[in-house]
Amino acid sequence: MPTARKDQVNLNLCRYYHCISRCVRRAFLCGQDTQTGQQFDHRKQWLVNLMHEIAHIFAIRICAYAVMSNHYHLVLYVDTDQAHAWSDEEVIQRWALLFPMSKAHTFLELNLDFDNLTQTKASSIKLWRQQLMDISWFMRKLNETIARQANKEDECTGRFWEGRFKSQALLDDSALLACMAYVDLNPIRAGINQTPETSDFTSIQERIQRYKLKQDTPESLASFEDEHKNTLDTHQHALPCSQLEYFELVDATGRIVKSGKKGAIPPHLKPILERLSIKTESWSDTITKLGRSFASIIGRPDSIETYMIILDKPRLRGLKQAKAMFKE
């Protein structure tokens, strides 16, 4: 029996998640159909554009993404502090942007007195605030919108995506960095591209392009720890390395993955992995097997054991794999 989503996503314990959504109509719904030759790559851009658009509205940041031909990966961070800091009026405005036909739009027209809300209206706003930091609602908005567009283009009806997206909690910085690299290297692992900068519809390509053009990281993308050194924003949830360190790590790892051999990580990059308690000798295995080695959680052995104690779970798949990939 599938694990209930409420047991997979617990924001009190973890705010970073790896999400995967797959098409239900077999192959090439977002790529090239090998039978007809019809090209659907423009749908990948639909996904990228929309995930950025709605991340601006939700209290959710994108750490990494990769859009493939029949599925996509997202690494998401839920900023609960941001959601709780919004005023009631801002919550209504954001929900109305997502769902223009909802009663949130009606609320905007009423010129509400927010100091004297009725219990019904206050309850609605409280619910929308929760949903604006809910990964399930984020994925629902993303998938339903793309499904409607694709069905209209195909002149058909029916399900476009599998019923449930898969989610994995990333319990610590070790899991976060490993999963981001795993996601960004998807096209290289699949043999579609040779380098990160040529891997279309990935966050690593977008970040490299923005870096070369000296463009700021958009609000929808989570930023690295060095991107806030010269600002008043300390950004306590910045990604756990510098942007250039991440670029170099993904590039070097991509070369190893492309070679099809174990390969050794360059000496100057080992401190990044060691700082995050990632075993350098098993890094190539980590980056190729991460997705299938764990079920609903990814993390260091101590993180998984703590998670098991808090949730009173006698066993969780992935502890053995964690001991092979991460330091105790």
Beta strands, then each sheet from edge to edge (+ up, - down):
strand 1: 16-22
strand 2: 60-67
strand 3: 71-78
strand 4: 166-170
strand 5: 297-298
sheet 1: 2+ 3- 1+ 4- 5-
end
